[in-house]
Amino acid sequence: MTQHKGKILEKAVRESGIPLTKLTKRINKSRRWIYNAFENPNLSIEYIIEIGEIIHYDFSEVLVELKKFKISALKSSPSVDQEYPEYWKNKYLELLEKYNQILERKLA
């Protein structure tokens, strides 16, 4: 069974409480466009993601197509899990070093 992307989008948008007028301005589309999107079972994933960012909704939890994308993206880059903590550790150390330099200048 295929999912009706427009109906899933409509449900999320309505539950978000964000007025349609505000949403359509943010995506630079008309109210007619958004109503047509709600009726479109094959709505573009790009629009769904864009609107999800605006309404702060993660569609990957409800859209099978996005779940598959998320899983395949993780599988294709196993180094992400390995590099991610290292990146933040290095970032933290870099900022700590800058902070210490500033502190030393202030105290001198």
C-alpha positions, 0 to 999 in steps of 0.5 A, a space after each residue: 500500500 502506498 502512502 498518500 504523502 499529501 494527506 500525511 503532510 496535511 495532518 502534520 501541518 494542521 497539528 503544528 498550529 502554524 497558519 497556512 498563510 504564514 507557511 505559504 509565505 515561508 515556502 513562497 507558494 500560494 494557498 491554492 498550491 498548499 491545498 493542491 499539495 494536500 491532495 497530491 498522493 505523490 508530493 515531492 519529498 523535497 517539499 515535504 522535507 522543506 515544510 517539515 523544517 518549517 513546522 518542526 516535524 520529522 516526516 522520516 518517522 511516518 513516511 516509509 520512503 524517508 525511513 529508507 533514505 535515512 537508513 541507506 544514508 547511514 549505511 553508506 557512511 559508516 565513518 559518520 558514527 566514528 568521526 562524529 564524537 571525534 569532531 566534537 571533541 576536537 571542536 571543544 578542545 579548540 574552543 577551550 584553547 581560545 577561551 584560555 587565551 582570552 582569559 589569560 589576556 584579561 588577567 594579565 
